[in-house]
Amino acid sequence: MSFAKYPAYKDSGVAWLGEVPGHWEVVPLKQVISRIESGTSVNAIDTPASHDELGVLKTSCVYHGSFDAAENKAVIPEEYDRVTCPVTEGALIVSRMNTPDLVGAAGVVHTSYENLFLPDRLWQVHFDGAYPTFVHYWTRTPAYRAQVEMACAGTSSSMQNLGQDEFRRFVISRPPKAEQTAIATFLDHETAKIDALVAEQEKLIALLQEKRQAVISHAVTKGLNPHAPMKDSGVAWLGEVPGHWEVRALRRVIGTIEQGWSPECDAREADEQEWGVLKAGCLNGGLYRPSENKALPPELTPQDCYEVRVGDVLMSRASGSPELVGSTALVTATRARLMLSDKIFRLQLQDAVDARFFVAALNSRPLRVQIENALSGGNGMANNLPQSSLLTFVMPVPPLAEQTVIATFLDHETAKLDTLVTQARTAITLLQERRTALISAAVTGQIDVRGWVDAAQHQNQ
């Protein structure tokens, strides 16, 4: 779809904004703001408030570029007299303090909530002379993000604060009020179509990932021969396995287990000439990601014995995210000067075990059950997998030659599925880029959508 330009443009007087339609104004944001309210920090529990409770918004209520009232915490009754600033229809909620990517994130409130209140890290911005939804779309543009970054420059790299004075000085191009409404109506319609296409691709990715997991789980527990005689494995969650397979405890599969070292490291990723220590997230999804590391400070001596090598089988033994515990990967390629942390096991397998088969089996759904059961069993193991527990797990073990055939089959089949996932993710990226470009073009006057709105209104009459 293509749109006409406006009939006349003028210099905005702002270098990075360029030309704007001739009848638009370029004003500081303070000219369209009637007031900015800020909430109060109160004690709350980390579950949403029910209809008869008071809630305080979490900063995550605007993380996705729109306002989500469900992102709140129930205020404890003793704090009810301290809450301030109820959430009001027509206001723009803005995150004034957050990480660099999320500071300035915003969302429009479409319904008032008498039982929801703001914390001190969120603003509620009210407008006079600007349509809130138009301003919200403006906050989704690179022009807005650039101003946020300039206003927050020089503050902490991990947590940034946006001051009200700086926010009020932001520059916005302002069409007449009726035209703002028309632009917002157009963007509501067009972004909804793009969002629907993104949702379709996300659904496809979920289905492909389910298919991938099903293919792996079947291959490592039932084999590739549908006519093979089966036997009871003796394990309830495993069921039947091919008759010539063994079911072994991992103590009969793993030769040795090694843990690394976790010194105090810099938060940044190590460059190629520095030593780095791997983070538990380097094994997320059963894939080895060498970029997931933290730089070893130069005053510390690296431990060569912990350096990661091609052919290593690595497992995450501890993580802040329980779903990452037990993630296993084979190192097929790696950069030099990366060390194991003590949150990662390096497993030396016995000779009769194919590393690719082992990794596929450990990441399969049936074997993940054992990890989840162990982590939910208490004893301080919520996010930690002890060696002693790992060695009690069981897995089906085919003859070595059959393991290799299964592993090769899975390499081929998962590669096809991974290609389709990559294509879907690329499509999502392109759609999101299209969405951002369309919003930016409309709210800065690069395209004239008034004709589209007139036509839409005519069709609805």
N, C-alpha and C positions, 0 to 999 in steps of 0.2 A: 504494500500500500504506500502510495506517495502523496505528499501534501504540498500545497502551494506555499510560497513565501508570502509574507505580508507585503502590501503594495509599497510601503515606504519605511525606511529604517533611518536611525540616527546614531551617532556615536554616544555610547553610554557614559563616556568619561572615565570608565574603569578599564584598565588595560586588559585584564584577564577576562572581562565580560564581553568586550567588543561591541558590536552594534546590537541595538534592540529596536523593536517596532516604534515607529515615529510617535505614536500616541501613548506609549508606555512611559512610566516614570521609573527612575532608578533612585531608591531611597535607602537610608539606614533602617534596619529592622525596627528600631525604636519608634519610628513613625507609625507603625501599624500595630504596635503592642500597647494594650491598655494597662496590663499589669502582669507581673510574674509572682507566683506564689511558690513557697518552698515548704516542705513538710517537716516532720520531727522524727528523730530516731527513737523508736520505742522497742521494748522487749516483746518478742513474738516467738511462736513455735513454727517449725518449718513444715506446716501443713496449711492448705488454703482455709480461709474463714468460711464457716457455714452461713446460712441466711440470717441466723440470729446472733452472729458474732461480728466483731469488728476486725477488719483486716488492714494490713499495711502493704502497699505495693512493693514488689521486688524490682530491682533494676532490670531484671530480665523481662519485664513486661513490655519493653520496647526493643528487645534484641533483634527481632526479625523485621523491623521496619514498620510495624503496625502495633497498635495497643492491644494487649491481651490481659483482660481483667483477671483471668484465672491465675496469673502469676502474682500471687499474694501470699502473705503469711498471717495466720490468726494471732491477733494481739492478745497477750495475757490480760485477764480482767483487771488486774491491779494497775494496768497502764491505760485503761480506757479514758481517764481524764486528761491524758497527755497528748492524745492524737490531735493532729491539726490538718487542715486543708483536705476536705472531702473531694473526691473525684467528680468533676463537673462536665456535663455534655458540652461539646464545642470547643474544649480546651485542647492544647497540644502538650502532651507529656514529653519532657526532654530529660535525658540522662546527663546531668551536669558533671558527674564524677565517675570515671570508669577507665577501662583499658583504652589504649590509643585507637583501636578499631571501633569501640563502642561508645566512647564519649561523644555526646551530641546526638546519639540515636533518638528517634522521636516517633510518636504515634498519636493519632487523633482519637479523642474520646467521643463516641457516638451516643452514649447513654450515661446519664448521671448514676452514681453509685453512692447511696447515703451511708453505707457501711464500710466503704473503702477510703483509705487515706494515704497521703504521700509520705515517704521517708525524706530525710534531709538530702539524699543524693539525687532526688528527682525534682524538676520544676513543673509547675502547671502554668502554661503561658496562655493568656487571653488576648484576643485581638480586637481591634477597632479599625476598620478600613481594609481588612484583608480576610479572605475566606479561609478558614483554618485548614481545610483539605488541600487547597492550593499551596499554602505554606508547607504543609506536610510533604507534598510531592517535591517541593523545592528542597527540602532537607534530604531528599534521596538523590540529589545531583552532585556531580563532581565539584561544581562551583561552591556549594555549601560545605562539602567535606574539606575542600582546600582552605576555607576560612576557619573551620574548626582546627585544622592542623596548625595553621599560623597562630591562632589564639593560644593554643596549648604548647607551642614550641618552647623548649627549655624546661618544661616540667618533667616529672618522673617518667621514665620510659615504661614503667609497668602500670602506673595509675596516674591518670591525668585529670585535671580539674578545669572546667570551663567557667570563667567568671561572668557574672551578669552584665557588667559594663562592656566586656568584649563582645558578648552575644548581642547586645543591643546595637553595637556598631556594625554588625554584619550588613553587607549590602545585598539588597534583593531588588529584582526588576518587577515592577508592579503594574499589571494591566488594570483597566477599570474593573470594578467589583463584579459586574455581570459576566465579564469575560473570564475572570478568575474561576467563576462557577462553571462556565462552559468548558474551560480547559480541564478542570477537575472531573467533570462528568465524562469527557472524552477519555481521560486517563483511567478512570474507574472501569470503563468498558473495555478498553484495549489491554490494560494490564491484567484484567480478569481472564481474557482469552489466552494471554501468554502464560499466566499462572496455571491455567488448566492444562496447557501443553506440557509445562514443567512437571505437573503432577502425574501426567501419563508416563513421562520418562522415568520418574522416580518409582512409579508402580512397576514398570518394566524392569528396572534395576533390582527391585526387591524380588521379583519373580525369578530373574536370572540367578541371583545369589542363592535363593532357595533351591533352584535346580542344581546349582554347583554343589551345594552342601549335600543334596540327595545323591548325586552321582558319586561323590567321594565316600559318603557313609555306606552306600550299598557295595561299592567296590571293595572297601577294606574290611567289611564284615561278612559279605556273601560271595565275593569273588566275581569273576567275569563269565563263568560257565553256568548258564541257567539250568543245566541238566546234571550238575554235580550232585552226588548223594550228600545229604545233610545229616547232621547230628546235633543233639542238644548240647549247647555250650556249657550248661551247668550254671550259667549266669543269667539272672532274670532279665536284666536290661539289654542283654546281647542276643538272646534267643538262639536260633539255630545257626551253625556255621558249617562250611563244607567239611565232609567227614574226614578228610586227610589233613585238616589244619589242626594246630595246637592252640590251646588257650593258656597263655603264660602270664604270670605276675611280672611286672616290669623289672623286678630284681633279677630276672632271668633274661632280660632283653638289654638292659643297660649295664655296661661294664663299670664305669666310674662317673661320678658327678662332681663338678667343680663349680665353685662360686667365685665371683670377682671381688672387686674392691670399690668402696664408695667414699672417696675423699670429698672434702668440700670443694665444689667446682664452681666456675663461673656459670651464670645462667645462659650465656650465649653458646651457639654451636661453635665447635672448634674448626678453625680453617685447616686447609690441607697440610700445612706444615706443623701443626700443633697436635699434641695428644688430646684425645677426647675420651670420655667415659660414657658408655651407652646407657640410655634411659630405658626403663621397662617398656615404654611405648614403641621401641624399635622393633618389636615383634607383633604389633597389632595386626590382627587378621591373618596371622600365619605367614606374613611376609617380612623379610628382613629389610629394615630401613636404616642404613648407616647414618643418615642425616639426623636421626634422633639421638643426639649426644650432647654432652656439656663439656666445655673446654676445661682441661686440667690446668690449674694455675702454674705458671712457669717455675715457681719456687719448689714445686713438688716433683719428685723423681718418679717417672712412669715405671710401672711394673711390667717388664716385657713378657713375663709368663702368662699374663692375662690378655695379651693381644689377640684379637679375633682373627681367625684364619679361614680361608675358603675351605669348605667341607665341614665346618663346625655345625653341630646341631645345638641350637640355643632355645631355652625355655624361660619365659617370665615366671619367676617364683613369687613375686610380691608386687603389688601396685595399688595405688589409690582407687583404681577402678577394678572391682572384682572380676568383671568380664574379661580383663586382660590377663588375669592370672592363669597360667597354664598354656598361653599362646606359644606355639612352637614353630620354629622356622629353620630351614637349611640355608646356610650361608653359601651362595653360589658365586658371589662377587662382593668385594668390600674394599674400601680405601684402607691405607696403612694407618698405623698409630691410633687404633681404637681399642679400648680395653673393656672387658666385662665389668659390670658393676656387681655388687653383692645381691642385687635384686634379680640377677639372671643366672640360671644354671647353664653350664656347658656339659652336654651329655656325650660320653664316649660309648657308642653302641657295640654290642658283641658282634663277632664276625658274621654270624648267620642272619643279620638284620640289614635290610636295605634302608639307608637313611631317608630316601624320598618316601618310601612306604610308611616308615615310622612316623614321619612328620604329618603325612596325610591322615594316618590313623588317629594320632593324638589330637588333631584339629577337627576330627569328625564328630558329629552330634552324639553318637552312642558313647564315645569315650569321654566327651566333655561332661557327661552326666556324672562321672566319677569325681571330676574336679569340683563341680558345683556341689555335690553332696559333701565332699570334704570341707569346702569353705563354709558351708552352712551348718557344720557340725559343732560350732562353738570352739571352746578351748583356745581362744585368742587367734583363730585362724581365718578371720573374716576376709583378710586381704593377703594372706600368706600361706604358701604351700610348702610344708616341711618335706625334706628328703624322705623321711620315714613314711609319710603318707603316700608320696609319689611311688615309692617302690612297691606298695601293696596293690596298686592299680593293676588291672589285667587287660590284655589285648589279644585278639586273634592273630596268630602268626602262621602264614602259609610257608611252604618251602621257599628258599631264597630265590630260586629262578622265577617262581610265580609272583613273589613280591615285586621283582624287577619288571615283569610284564605288566602288573597292575599299576605300578608307578609310572611307567611309560604311557600307558593308556590314559591315566589321569592327567599327566602333563599335556597330552594332546587335547583331551576333552575340556579341561579347565581353561586352556589357552583360548579355545574358541568362545567359550562363555565370557572370559575376561575381555576379549576383543569387543563383544557386543555390549558389555558394561561400559567399556571405555567410550564406545561410540555414543551411548546414551548420555554419559556424563558430558561429553563434548557438546551434544545437542543442548543439554541444560545450560552449559556455559554460554553458548551462543544466544539462547533465548533470554538469559538474564542480561547479557550485554545489550541485546535488542531492547529489553525493557528499560534499562538505565538510559540508553540513548534516546528512546522515545520520550521518556519523562523529561530529560534535560532539554530536548529540542522544543517541547511544548511549553515548559514553564519559563524558558528564556527567549521565546518568540522566534526561534529558528524556523518553525512551521506555523501555519495559520490553520487552526482546526475549527474555526467558526462555521465554515461551510459544512463540515461533518456534523456538527451539533445541530445546525438548522435542518439538515436532511433527516437526522435521527428523530428530531421532534416532529417533523412533518409525517414521518412514517407512523408515529405513535398516535397521531390525531385521527 
